[in-house]
Amino acid sequence: MCGILCSVVDNDHSFNISTAQKGILKNRGPDVQDEMVIDYGFGKIFFAGCVLWQQGESVQKQPVVEDDFIFLFNGDIYNTSKPESISDTTWLAERLAECRCEEQNILKMLKRLEGPHCLVIYDKRDQILYFSRDALGRNSLIIERIPNGFQLLSTSHFENEKISLELPPLGLYRIKLNDLTSCVLHPWQHLNNYATQLVRNLDLAIGWKTTVESPILPDWILNCKLQFSYNFYHFPYVKNNEDLYKNLIAQSEIKETLSIIHTLLSDSIKNRVKNTAPLCRLCLQQLNISLACRHAKLCILFSGGIDCTILALLANQYVPVNEPIELINVAFESVKGQNISEKLWDVPDRITSLVSVNELKQLCPERRWNLLEVNVTRFELQQHLTSRIKHLIYPLDTVLDESLGCAFWFASHCFQSTARVALIGSGADELFGGYTRYRNSFKRCLGNDLDHQLAVQNELEVDWQRISARNLARDDRVIADNGKTARSPFIEENFVKFIRSLEVYQKCCFGFPEGVGDKLLLRLYGYQIGLRDVVYLRKRAIQFGSRIANKKQNATHQSDYL
């Protein structure tokens, strides 16, 4: 994980990065920092890189400077033949050198990349700037129009003299620096109406005109339909949930589906657990690379729900048996209108986490599960929100952004944690049908069975298209601010392709009760790998489970504090 910045300014202005902006980038990359300024004829370009060491035998400083290009990279590359001894940044720089700054070669390279990433490439010879976010938009890259040009950066700092937005993760952008009024986009895939509107919004904000050229089309992004014919709605509901789940799992096609899920999700978690530095946060500060570190290097942001508990159980396979795994649970002090009869920190997610960690201890008794309880007073919340967290959430500004951003920031800020990698369950609800609004769209539909399924599918598709803008980039910013890399195993290219290839009635069943039929396929998988109580827990949004938000608030309204 890194904090990167590239700023393009014209000749009539000097560039000055504020101390606050430098600090917010360094929080993302505390291990090594570097910067440089170059002239390009019409102005100057400023590059800065702050690195959190996660891969390779040693930390790779950024920006990377080669004969023909300058390179900034933030992310992780998986499913390649890259040697473990070198970092992703070094490996990508070598591949770029082979491209010789030829655009078609760069596009071919990007087509093969898998994993969350953002990158900036400057072709010094032709004075062309390329930049992109991965197609799933997992890592943050903000684009800003400033008085004397524009800039790209991982995390911004709220100031009035600029226009900021999250760069839409639509493909590879190209700007010729002798003409900052036009931009070329090679999209990951053909643009739909939603993506087309994102391009219009970008053009309006930054002040250029984008021309869309040929799509990149990575293999994993292409649609395919599977040959499974099972339909959860064809099975009668049985009040004994164990009997119901056992019967469903015994069906041959469902069993095969669960087997594929196990293979793909296990591979995703393995990559995200094992590709990390050999030292924890504390040992790395001692700068003793030869030190045998037995502290936790992995944490899971842990509400105790089905998503994060599955991640914990699978991660157990890939963490050395003599290392603990941290499960971080956050609770907020009650406010007026909430249930104040409960013990001060016994919020719903705290109670659930205690149940789920007991299941993990029974299934994996040899593992040391460290449940870290983070308790946040309203004073602490306001103090950190106004001084720090609001800048990380920026340019987003809703009540929901405030609630979720604060919950993830305080969880990852846990002072007891030594981990530098945080697994999060993002994407599971959008992929498997976990939100209450999917059930509501099913109930509201007045048509036939097909109409009901189309109503749910349309709701799922809308949420999937906007998942990066709603959640992923913001969560990346707030978690990375605490020197942790957020990794989302459910949002992995091959896993996403498989789950999205299933029909909606093969993933969830709203003919079954809450806590049984929503995310049914994922619940069945959890049951199959040994979980019991947790697979029947109802979905509860983190902002309510942690008690940071009041249900009377409108989540889409602008926050008073952002």
Disulfide bonds with the S-S distance in Angstrom:
none
